[in-house]
Amino acid sequence: MIPEQLFVADHRAGRTYTADGSGVRPLSGGHLAEHAGVLALPRDGATDAEWAFADDRSGALVVHGPGGERRIPVAIPAEHLACDPSGRHIVVTTGLGANEAPWSDVVTVADLHSGDSVRFRSRTGEPGVLVVPDREGGEPTVVLRHREPGAVEAIPLARCLGTGAHVPRITGAVAEGIADDGHGDVADQRTGTAATATGRGLERFTVEGGVPRMVGTVPWPVPGRAFYLRFDPAAGRAVGVVRGGPASPAEWTEWTNHLVDVDVATGDTRALELPPGLAFRFALGGTRAAVATIHPDGDALTLIERSGPKPSALFRKALPAMSHPPKPGHLPWDPVGDAPAQRRAVALDPSGTTAAVTRGGDAQLHLVGQDRFDTVEVPSPLDEGGHLYWHGGAFDPVGR
């Protein structure tokens, strides 16, 4: 591992680090907005920036690059992040934060060149966000994916950037033919096709002449649905873990899991069965994926090769148990006594050779390969698993 390629955030403790096989080094403070995640920026983009995240306490977009750290004011609590193909403009939507119901409708667009940001009002909820090219003129367009009721709203990026003072309300062209329960979005910048995970499947849409248009749904090939997607731009494929089994979150130990790999353009779909239990997000690297599963019978990390006719497991390794894992019969995010229920964050190096996985609450990070299992101590607990990002991989214009 090259030093300082692996970014580690303890969002509960408000600390960030870089890590390699020899240990971790403090980077800065910052309460990373865990749901919005880390946004990878294009390495050949128009900015001196490599990745960004929202600080959900100070209200800033934290941008890291060769020149160090920069901060740009944004509205919080941050729900999702996305950027245009150049990486210059980053859009931040707002969600629930520590509240039980959506209350903020503010969207921020940050300009990494000028260091300025503008804000406008849209619609309360938990909006997803993408920036996709309009198929008729190529103009970058901000797409807000709304829930309950489901809708896709398109607003030209130039119009967003021209927003005046006092946080005015902006509306765009709307398509309403999407399910109410969208959660997880991807965008293929080459084709202009975007997609959202819903209970019906992978629902695809484009923007044409400023108007969003639904272009068909790819049903999940196995029972259940995905709640979180990643995108492989080289293959044009969306990847998710489809959760099946009982609907009740208290029965999480009975959940089934499959890695599902979908060609966004053609709808070709492949799947691989994974161990049962809680699979909280996953990672991509090269043509591979890494998934950590949590279960009372033992946690495991599975490394998967996605190239070829169908995904296949390269190896599966047991992980040391967490001291305070989720309890069977309880919601997987309910506290365990005085401690939060712990989870695991996962990252995969750009070659897909080594996976990093946290041991939430136990201040440890494991580096796992075919013939490798190293444990690195972290200065803070990594409650709720923390967050990982391995810099240097493919450009994905949505925060993960």
Buried (B, 14 or more C-beta within 10 A) or exposed (E): BEEEBBBBBBBBBBBBBBBBEEBBEEBBEBBBBBBBBBBBBBEEBBBBBBBBBBBBBBBBBBBBBEEEEBBBBBBBBBBBBBBBBBBBBBBBBBBBBEEEEBEBBBBBBBBBEEEEBBBBBBBBBBBBBBBBBBBEEEBBBBBBBBBEEBBBBBBBBEBBBEBEEEBEEBEBBBBEEBBEBBBBBBBBBEBBBBBBBBBBBBBBBBBBEBBBBBBEBBEBBBEBBBBBBBBBBEBBBBBBBBBBBEEEBBEBBBBBBBBBBBBBBEBEBBBBEBBBBBBBBBBBBBBBBBBBBBBEEEBBBBBBBBEEEEBEBBEBBEBEEBEBBBBBEBEBBEEBEEEBBBBBBBBBBBEBBBBBBBBBBBBBBBBBBEEEEBEBEBBBBBBBBBBBBBBBBBBBBBBB
